[in-house]
Amino acid sequence: MTSDKKKPNLERVAFLRSLPLEVKEQITGDESEAFMFEEEIPESLFEKIKDFLSEE
């Protein structure tokens, strides 16, 4: 691993892992990568996880 590679946000990784299996099965690799690396969240992913997000 090179030092210029971005690291995933561990809280976001844990969040994705905590989702129910039926939700995780619907999430694409591109969607999960964007979420873990704090890129813009695709609307398709937001629709899949919105019921599990808490407002801060």
BALO-837920 format. One record per residue (C-alpha): residue in one letter; x, y, z. Coordinates in steps of 0.02 Angstrom, whole numbers, padded with zeros to 5 digits, always signed. Example, Ala and Ser with C-alpha at 12.3 -4.5 7.8 and 13.67 -1.06 7.14 Angstrom:
A+00615-00225+00390/S+00684-00053+00357/
***
This chain:
M+00000+00000+00000/T+00069+00167-00047/S+00061+00318+00065/D-00040+00419-00062/K-00189+00301-00054/K-00338+00367+00041/K-00398+00270+00192/P-00581+00230+00220/N-00676+00315+00360/L-00685+00176+00492/E-00850+00239+00563/R-00929+00228+00391/V-00857+00053+00364/A-00933-00001+00530/F-01100+00077+00481/L-01105-00020+00318/R-01061-00181+00409/S-01202-00151+00533/L-01337-00141+00400/P-01458-00286+00380/L-01404-00416+00252/E-01549-00377+00135/V-01491-00195+00126/K-01306-00238+00104/E-01350-00353-00041/Q-01426-00205-00134/I-01274-00090-00116/T-01153-00089-00262/G-00965-00084-00245/D-00958+00091-00316/E-01088+00152-00192/S-01000+00077-00042/E-00831+00143-00099/A-00899+00320-00119/F-00976+00310+00054/M-00822+00238+00141/F-00703+00362+00061/E-00816+00511+00100/E-00850+00554-00080/E-01018+00620-00137/I-01150+00490-00089/P-01247+00430-00241/E-01435+00461-00230/S-01462+00275-00258/L-01361+00233-00102/F-01447+00367+00002/E-01616+00292-00041/K-01555+00120+00017/I-01484+00178+00185/K-01589+00331+00231/D-01694+00234+00358/F-01535+00187+00452/L-01456+00360+00459/S-01475+00465+00616/E-01482+00652+00614/E-01343+00737+00712/
***
